[in-house]
Amino acid sequence: MLDSTINLVKADIADAALIENLARTIWHDYYPSIITVEQIDYMLKKMYSKESLIEQMTQKKDMFYLVLVNHEPQGFISITHNEDKNYFLNKFYLIQNSAAKGKGTRAFKQLLSILQPNKITLTVNRQNYKSINFYFKNGFVIERVADFDIGNNFVMNDFVMIWKRPS
């Protein structure tokens, strides 16, 4: 069997509805074992609505990429350029049936090739063991513990993780 092709394609505001739908599918499939459905719905509305995504792309200047598996959108990545070659990885999500067999690692390596970063920082829920292990496998280390009040009586209990270009 041929290996799946993985491609990152720069997204723009015309892709906001697609990203919103991918987020809804991914979050409701994956996160109920980690956070409540109420928190999922709140976060989807706050950060993944079409309007919020367009604002992130236009006003906050976040760069979005669609993750295509065999030319089909199966996930998305959002990254913010901070300074020099330092970035913040806001979002890295794949539909669960696309997350296995090294597809996430291949997408991450493509992102590294595109950005040529010196450092990438991200936050990940401390109970999200699968993602934490993915990030460990791809060279990230835990920098610190951080809790973020996101409103509506919800708190994100995260690790801040960093990846640095090997010297």
N, C-alpha and C positions, 0 to 999 in steps of 0.2 A: 504494500500500500504506500502511495506517495505521501510524503510529509505535507502537512498543511502549510500554505504560504501565509506569512504574517507581514502586513504592511501598515505603517503609520501614515495617515493622510491628514494634512493640516485641515482643521475644521474652521468654519466661520459661522456668522449668525444664521445663515440658511440651514445649518445643521442643528440649531438649538432644539427644535422639536424632536429630532431623532435622538439627541443626547438625553433629553428629558425622559423619553420613553425607555432608553437603555438603562438610565439610572433607576427608574421605577421598577423595572424588571429585576435588575441586579440586586437592589437594596431589599425588595420584598422576598427575594429568593434566599439571600445570604444572611441578612442581619437580624432576623427575629430571634436567633439563638444568642445574640450578643446584647442587643438593646430592645426596648419595647417597640411595638408597632406604632404606638403614639409618637415616640421619639423619631422613628423612621419617617412617618408622615410629616412631622414638623420639619425635619431636616430636608426632606425632598421639596417641600413647599418653599422653604427659606433659601436653599442653595441650588436646587436643581429644577426649578420651574423655568420655562422658556424665557420669561422676563428676566429672572435672576441670571441665567446663563448668558443672555445677550449683554446684560450689564457687566458681567465678569469679562466678557470678550472685548467690549468697547470702552468702558470706563476704567476698569481695573487692569486692562491690557494683559489678561491671562491668555496664554496660548493653549489652544485645545487641539488634540489629535484624535481622530477616530482610529480604533484598532480594527483592521480588516483581517478576517480569517477566511482564506479562500475567497477574497473579494467581497465578503459580507460583513457589515458592521457588527462586531461582537463585543465592543467595549470602547472606552475612551480614557484619555489622559488629559489632565490640565496642569500646566506648570507656569510659575511666575518667575521672570528674570529679575533677580534682585540687584546684583552689581557684578561687574566683571563677568566671570564664568560661574557665578553662584546662583542657584535656582531653588525655589520651593516647589515641591511636588504636591499640588493640591488634591489631585484625584488620579487614581489609577485603578480602573475597574474593568473586569471582563465577565461576561456571562459565564456561569459556572461550568457549563459543558465545554467552554473554550479555555478555562483556566488551567486545565491539566496538560500533561505531556509537554511541559516546557514552553508553552505559548507565551505566558507572562514574562518569562525570562528573555525570550526572543524579542518581545515587544520592548522590554526595558533596554536591551542591548541596542536596538534600533534608536531608541530615544537618546541614549548616550552618544551614538554616532552622529545624530542630528545636532545635538546641543554642544558636544565637546565640553562638558562641564568640568570645573575643578571640584565643586561641592554641590550636593543636593541634600536638602533638609526636608523632612516630612513629619507628620504626626499620624499615629495609628492607635486605635483603641487598645488598651492594655489587655482586653479579653479576646482580641482578634488574633488568636495564636497562629492560624494558617497564614495570615498576611505577615505577621511578625517574622515567622520562619522563612517566608518568601524573601523578605527584605534582608534577613541575615544571609541567606544563600546568595544574594546578589550584592554582598559587600557592605551593607549598612550595619551600623552599630548604634546601640542606644546611648544617647547623649544625656537624657534626663527624663524625669517624670513631670508631666504637666496636666493640670485640670483647667478646662475652659468652660465658663458659663456661656451657653449659647442662647439663653432666654427661655421663657415659658417653663421655668423650673427644671430645665434639662442641663446636664453637665457632661462634657466629654472628658473621660478619664483616659488620657493618652500617654504614650511614650513619644518623645521627640527623638527621631532617628536621623543619622547623617551618613552620607556616602561621600568619600573623598577619592579623587583620582589618585591611583597608586603613583608614588614617586619613582 
